[in-house]
Amino acid sequence: MCRNIRTLSNFEPSATEDEIHAAALQYVRKVSGSTRPTKPNQEAFDAAVERIAHVTAHLLADLVTTAPPKDREVEAEKHRARSAKRFAATG
């Protein structure tokens, strides 16, 4: 489940609200142990996602690095190459 959480810091352009929200959602799903909360838990689940997304946005804004920003396309290509290699080895 958490394989979908990607590094969000030090990218140009910066992480979008949607990316931050998706990472927060994956985190809450993992911690809660469910992909869809029951009705009684929906409000707590949604509140947790919003809080974590908010804190994550602040964290990303406050991080300092001397490394040059990463290019999204280059990183995506690296990920595709690793994935192809991994799945070719198991096939």
C-alpha positions in Angstrom: 0.0 0.0 0.0 2.7 2.5 0.9 4.7 1.9 -2.3 2.6 4.7 -3.8 4.1 7.3 -1.4 6.8 9.1 -3.3 9.5 11.5 -2.2 8.0 15.0 -2.5 10.9 17.2 -1.5 13.4 19.0 -3.7 11.5 18.8 -7.0 11.1 21.5 -9.6 8.3 22.3 -9.8 7.4 21.8 -6.1 4.9 19.1 -5.0 1.3 19.9 -5.8 -1.5 19.9 -3.2 -2.9 16.8 -5.0 0.4 15.0 -4.5 0.6 16.0 -0.9 -3.0 14.9 -0.3 -2.4 11.6 -2.0 0.6 10.9 0.2 -1.4 11.8 3.3 -4.2 9.5 2.2 -1.8 6.6 1.7 -0.3 7.2 5.1 -3.6 7.2 6.9 -4.7 4.1 5.0 -1.6 2.3 6.1 -1.8 3.4 9.7 -5.5 2.7 10.0 -5.3 -0.6 8.2 -8.1 0.1 5.9 -8.5 1.7 2.5 -12.1 2.7 3.2 -13.2 3.6 6.7 -16.6 2.6 8.1 -19.2 5.3 8.4 -18.6 5.9 12.1 -14.8 6.4 11.3 -15.2 8.4 8.1 -15.0 11.8 9.9 -11.9 10.9 11.9 -10.2 9.4 8.8 -10.9 12.5 6.7 -9.7 14.8 9.4 -6.5 12.8 9.8 -5.8 13.0 6.0 -6.3 16.8 6.1 -4.1 17.3 9.1 -1.3 15.2 7.7 -1.5 16.9 4.4 -1.3 20.3 6.1 1.7 19.3 8.2 3.4 17.8 5.2 3.0 21.0 3.2 4.6 22.9 6.0 7.4 20.4 6.3 8.2 20.6 2.6 8.2 24.4 2.7 10.6 24.4 5.6 13.1 21.8 4.4 16.5 23.2 3.3 18.9 21.5 0.9 22.0 22.3 -1.0 21.3 19.7 -3.6 20.0 20.9 -7.0 16.2 20.2 -7.5 15.3 16.9 -9.1 13.6 16.8 -12.5 10.3 14.9 -12.3 10.7 13.4 -15.8 14.2 12.1 -15.1 13.1 10.6 -11.8 10.0 9.0 -13.4 12.2 7.4 -16.1 14.6 6.0 -13.4 11.5 4.5 -11.6 10.2 3.0 -14.8 13.7 1.4 -15.5 13.9 0.0 -12.0 10.4 -1.4 -12.3 11.0 -3.0 -15.7 14.2 -4.6 -14.4 12.5 -5.9 -11.2 9.5 -7.3 -13.1 11.6 -8.8 -15.9 13.6 -10.7 -13.3 10.5 -12.3 -11.8 8.8 -13.1 -15.1 
